[in-house]
Amino acid sequence: MILADAALNGRLQLAAIVGSVAMVVVVFELVRQRRLMERYSLLWMFASLILLLLAIFSGALAQLASWVGIATPSNALFGFGLGFATFMLLHFSASISKLSDQNKVLAQKLAAAEERLRRLENGDGV
């Protein structure tokens, strides 16, 4: 039974390493294709490298969970993932709010410029 658990843990660790490396590759590819901006890629790269380190050093997650006071490493990973997702959602909400304000200002400037152009074309003056 212990041998079967060790084999399962080894396969699980290998799958976690492969998944983390795949995430790093996907982030690099998205940046290369200019589908992901560098400032966002740093956050994703940081997260994927942390996952890679936790996958390679399997005892690190258990140690981190005990430091934080969480009973099981899987719960700790879930909690940290939830915290990271919350941080990303907050960050993207702030970015969207800023872009929305910039879009409104740009639309107002465009409307004013179109009105000036219309007046000049009609000879009404400015």
C-alpha positions in Angstrom: 0.0 0.0 0.0 2.8 2.4 0.8 4.5 1.6 -2.5 1.3 2.4 -4.3 0.9 5.7 -2.5 4.5 6.6 -3.4 3.9 5.8 -7.0 0.7 7.9 -7.0 2.4 10.8 -5.3 5.3 10.6 -7.9 2.8 10.7 -10.8 0.9 13.5 -9.2 4.1 15.5 -8.6 5.2 14.9 -12.3 1.8 16.0 -13.5 2.1 19.2 -11.4 5.6 19.9 -12.7 4.4 19.4 -16.3 1.3 21.6 -15.7 3.4 24.3 -14.2 6.0 24.2 -17.1 3.1 24.3 -19.6 1.7 27.4 -17.9 5.1 29.1 -18.2 5.3 28.2 -21.9 1.7 29.4 -22.5 2.4 32.7 -20.8 5.6 33.2 -22.9 3.7 32.3 -26.1 0.9 34.8 -25.3 3.5 37.5 -24.7 5.3 36.6 -27.9 2.1 36.8 -29.9 1.3 40.1 -28.2 -1.9 38.7 -26.8 -0.8 39.4 -23.2 0.8 42.5 -22.1 4.1 42.3 -20.2 2.8 43.8 -17.0 0.1 41.1 -16.7 2.5 38.4 -17.8 4.7 39.2 -14.8 1.8 38.2 -12.4 1.1 35.0 -14.3 4.8 34.2 -14.6 5.2 34.7 -10.8 2.2 32.4 -10.1 3.4 29.7 -12.4 6.9 29.8 -11.0 5.6 29.5 -7.5 3.5 26.5 -8.6 6.5 25.0 -10.2 8.6 25.4 -7.1 5.8 23.9 -5.0 5.6 21.0 -7.4 9.3 20.3 -7.4 9.7 20.7 -3.7 6.6 18.8 -2.5 7.4 19.2 1.2 7.5 23.0 0.8 3.7 23.2 0.5 3.2 21.1 3.7 5.7 23.3 5.5 4.0 26.5 4.3 0.6 25.1 5.3 1.9 24.4 8.8 3.4 27.8 9.1 0.1 29.4 8.2 -1.8 27.1 10.5 -3.7 25.2 7.7 -4.3 21.5 8.4 -3.7 20.1 5.0 -1.4 21.2 2.1 -4.2 20.9 -0.4 -6.4 23.3 1.6 -3.4 25.7 1.7 -3.0 25.5 -2.0 -6.7 26.2 -2.6 -6.6 29.1 -0.2 -3.5 30.7 -1.8 -5.1 30.1 -5.2 -8.3 31.8 -4.1 -6.3 34.7 -2.7 -4.4 35.0 -6.0 -7.6 34.9 -8.0 -9.1 37.6 -5.8 -6.1 39.8 -6.2 -6.2 39.3 -10.0 -9.9 40.2 -10.1 -9.3 43.3 -8.1 -6.4 44.3 -10.3 -8.4 43.7 -13.5 -11.4 45.6 -12.1 -9.2 48.6 -11.4 -7.7 48.4 -14.9 -11.2 48.2 -16.5 -12.4 51.2 -14.4 -9.5 53.3 -15.6 -10.0 52.2 -19.2 -13.7 53.0 -19.0 -12.9 56.5 -17.7 -10.4 57.0 -20.5 -12.8 55.8 -23.1 -15.5 58.2 -21.9 -13.0 61.2 -22.1 -11.9 60.1 -25.5 -15.5 59.8 -26.8 -16.2 63.3 -25.5 -13.1 64.7 -27.2 -14.0 62.9 -30.5 -17.5 64.4 -30.4 -16.1 67.9 -29.8 -13.7 67.5 -32.7 -16.4 66.2 -35.0 -18.6 69.1 -34.1 -15.8 71.6 -34.9 -15.2 69.8 -38.2 -18.8 70.0 -39.1 -19.0 73.7 -38.3 -15.9 74.3 -40.4 -17.3 72.3 -43.3 -20.6 74.2 -43.2 -18.8 77.6 -42.9 -20.4 78.4 -39.6 -17.0 79.2 -38.0 -15.7 77.9 -34.8 
